[in-house]
Amino acid sequence: NTFVAITDGGGEFLGSEHRHLLSTVALCLLPTAYCLLPAASQYHSLSPMPQDSPAQSVWAEYIHRAFQESAIQQIAYVPDAGHKELIQLCEADERMHAVPLTTEEEGVALLAGGWLGGQRGALLMQSSGVGNCINMLSLIEECRFPLLMLITMRGQWGETNPWQIPMGQSVAAVLERSGVIVQNVDSPGDLGPDVTAAAQMAYSCSRAVAVLIGQRMIGAKKFE
């Protein structure tokens, strides 16, 4: 049995005039809760997937080397397990300045300011954070600032978290509709050349370019 109670901001129960609202919200919430419960229990019954993803330390080094070759100095990032090794490499590099963000769109403005100050930069994030950047990307589109983004993908190969699917499956289309050039990478050997090429396009042509690092390369997270 499930009981749903709705109160106003002060904790008082809503009056009888709002009973129709209670009924409507309850009808909306209960199916959602019912659907979520089986999903959580099924995590323990998932068949193990082959873990053939390359070591993150390997392809993180490829990206870091590409940053060096492309004179990237400002690294804006939201902490992300997929970018962990790359972030550590950038933090240890005296030629780079790594800046942690509270939300992804801050990085768009930060790198625009860095470019005005004469420095190139890159924005690191997970696919789930792309939606936070959409409005800020209008700054890049209208003012023709260069922007290089590296995005670790979720909601793709072997995903076990249903909440990652909607954004993960729409990232490329959303970015393209926002004026961003999208490059998908699924092979570690392609990361270095692709990041270098993306940086060249972004900073030579004053365009926003996003490199999407496929989930098969990162590996699917397991919930146990």
C-alpha positions in Angstrom: 0.0 0.0 0.0 1.2 3.5 -0.8 0.1 6.8 0.7 0.9 10.1 -0.9 0.5 13.3 1.1 1.1 16.8 -0.3 1.6 19.9 1.9 2.2 23.5 1.3 5.6 25.1 2.0 4.9 25.4 5.7 4.0 21.7 6.2 0.2 22.2 6.4 -2.0 19.8 4.5 -3.8 21.3 1.5 -7.5 21.9 2.0 -10.4 20.1 0.4 -10.4 22.6 -2.5 -7.2 21.0 -3.7 -8.3 17.3 -3.4 -8.4 17.1 -7.2 -4.7 18.0 -7.3 -3.9 15.3 -4.8 -5.7 12.7 -6.9 -4.0 13.8 -10.1 -0.5 13.9 -8.6 -1.0 10.5 -6.9 -2.1 9.0 -10.2 1.1 10.3 -11.8 3.5 9.3 -9.1 2.3 5.8 -8.3 3.0 4.2 -11.7 6.4 5.8 -11.7 7.2 4.3 -8.3 5.8 1.0 -9.4 8.1 0.9 -12.5 11.2 1.9 -10.5 11.0 -0.8 -7.9 11.6 -3.8 -10.3 14.4 -1.9 -12.0 16.4 -1.6 -8.7 16.0 -5.2 -7.9 17.1 -6.4 -11.3 20.6 -4.9 -10.9 21.5 -8.0 -9.0 20.3 -10.4 -11.7 22.1 -8.7 -14.7 24.4 -11.1 -16.6 28.0 -9.9 -16.4 29.2 -8.0 -19.5 32.6 -8.6 -21.0 34.9 -5.8 -19.7 37.0 -5.2 -22.8 37.2 -1.4 -22.3 40.8 -0.1 -22.5 42.5 1.3 -19.4 41.5 4.9 -18.8 45.2 5.8 -18.1 46.0 4.8 -21.7 43.6 7.0 -23.5 43.8 9.8 -21.0 47.5 10.1 -21.9 46.6 10.4 -25.5 44.3 13.3 -24.8 46.7 15.0 -22.5 49.4 14.8 -25.2 47.0 16.3 -27.7 46.2 19.1 -25.3 50.0 19.9 -25.1 50.4 19.8 -28.9 47.4 22.1 -29.3 48.7 24.6 -26.7 45.6 24.0 -24.5 46.2 25.8 -21.1 42.8 26.3 -19.4 41.0 23.0 -18.4 37.5 23.5 -17.1 35.8 20.5 -15.6 33.0 19.1 -13.5 34.4 16.2 -11.5 33.7 13.0 -13.4 35.0 9.4 -13.0 35.3 9.1 -16.8 37.7 12.0 -16.9 39.5 11.2 -13.6 42.9 10.3 -15.0 42.9 13.1 -17.5 42.0 15.7 -14.9 44.9 14.4 -12.7 47.3 14.7 -15.6 46.2 18.2 -16.3 46.4 19.2 -12.7 50.0 17.9 -12.5 51.0 19.8 -15.7 52.5 23.2 -14.8 51.6 24.5 -18.3 47.9 24.0 -17.6 45.5 25.5 -15.2 42.7 23.1 -14.2 39.5 24.8 -12.9 36.8 22.7 -11.1 33.2 24.0 -11.9 30.0 23.7 -9.9 28.0 23.4 -13.1 28.9 22.7 -16.8 27.7 26.0 -18.3 30.2 27.9 -16.1 33.0 26.4 -18.2 31.6 27.8 -21.5 31.9 31.4 -20.1 35.2 30.7 -18.4 36.8 29.5 -21.7 35.3 32.4 -23.6 37.0 34.7 -21.1 40.3 32.7 -21.4 40.2 33.1 -25.2 39.8 36.9 -24.8 42.8 36.8 -22.5 44.9 34.9 -25.1 44.6 31.3 -23.8 43.1 28.2 -25.3 41.1 25.9 -23.2 39.0 22.7 -23.1 35.8 21.8 -21.2 35.5 18.3 -19.8 32.1 16.9 -18.8 29.8 13.8 -18.8 27.0 13.5 -21.2 24.4 14.1 -18.5 25.8 17.6 -18.0 25.3 18.7 -21.7 21.7 19.8 -21.0 23.0 22.4 -18.6 25.0 24.1 -21.3 22.4 24.7 -24.0 21.4 28.3 -23.1 25.1 29.3 -22.6 26.1 27.9 -26.0 24.2 30.9 -27.5 27.2 33.0 -26.4 29.5 30.8 -28.5 27.2 30.8 -31.5 26.5 34.5 -31.6 29.9 35.8 -30.6 31.9 33.1 -32.6 34.1 32.1 -29.7 36.0 28.9 -30.2 35.0 26.1 -27.8 36.5 22.6 -27.4 34.5 20.1 -25.4 35.4 16.5 -24.4 32.3 14.6 -23.3 32.4 11.1 -21.7 29.2 9.3 -22.8 26.6 7.5 -20.7 23.3 6.0 -21.8 25.0 3.9 -24.5 26.8 0.6 -24.5 25.9 -1.6 -21.6 24.2 1.2 -19.6 22.5 -0.1 -16.4 21.1 3.3 -15.1 17.9 4.1 -16.9 18.1 7.7 -15.9 21.2 8.1 -18.1 19.5 6.9 -21.3 17.4 9.9 -22.4 20.2 12.5 -22.3 22.8 10.0 -23.5 20.8 9.1 -26.6 20.1 12.8 -27.5 23.4 14.4 -26.8 24.7 14.5 -30.4 21.4 15.8 -31.8 21.0 18.5 -29.1 24.6 19.8 -29.6 24.2 19.9 -33.4 21.0 21.8 -33.1 22.9 24.2 -30.9 25.5 24.9 -33.5 28.2 22.5 -32.2 30.2 20.3 -34.5 30.1 16.7 -33.1 32.9 14.1 -33.5 32.3 10.6 -32.1 35.3 8.5 -31.0 35.0 4.8 -30.0 38.6 3.7 -30.5 41.4 4.8 -28.1 43.9 5.0 -31.0 41.8 7.7 -32.6 41.5 9.9 -29.5 44.9 11.7 -29.9 44.5 12.6 -33.6 40.7 13.4 -33.2 41.2 15.7 -30.2 44.1 17.5 -32.1 41.9 17.9 -35.2 39.0 19.1 -33.1 41.2 21.7 -31.4 42.5 22.9 -34.7 39.0 23.3 -36.1 37.7 25.0 -33.0 40.5 27.5 -32.7 41.3 28.1 -36.4 37.7 28.5 -37.5 36.1 29.9 -34.3 33.7 27.1 -33.9 32.3 25.0 -31.1 33.5 21.3 -31.4 32.6 18.4 -29.2 34.4 15.1 -29.0 32.1 12.4 -27.7 34.1 9.6 -26.0 31.9 6.5 -26.5 30.8 4.5 -23.4 32.3 1.3 -24.8 35.7 2.9 -24.3 34.9 4.1 -20.8 33.2 0.9 -19.7 29.7 0.3 -18.4 29.2 1.0 -14.7 27.9 -1.9 -12.6 25.6 -1.4 -9.6 25.8 -4.3 -7.1 
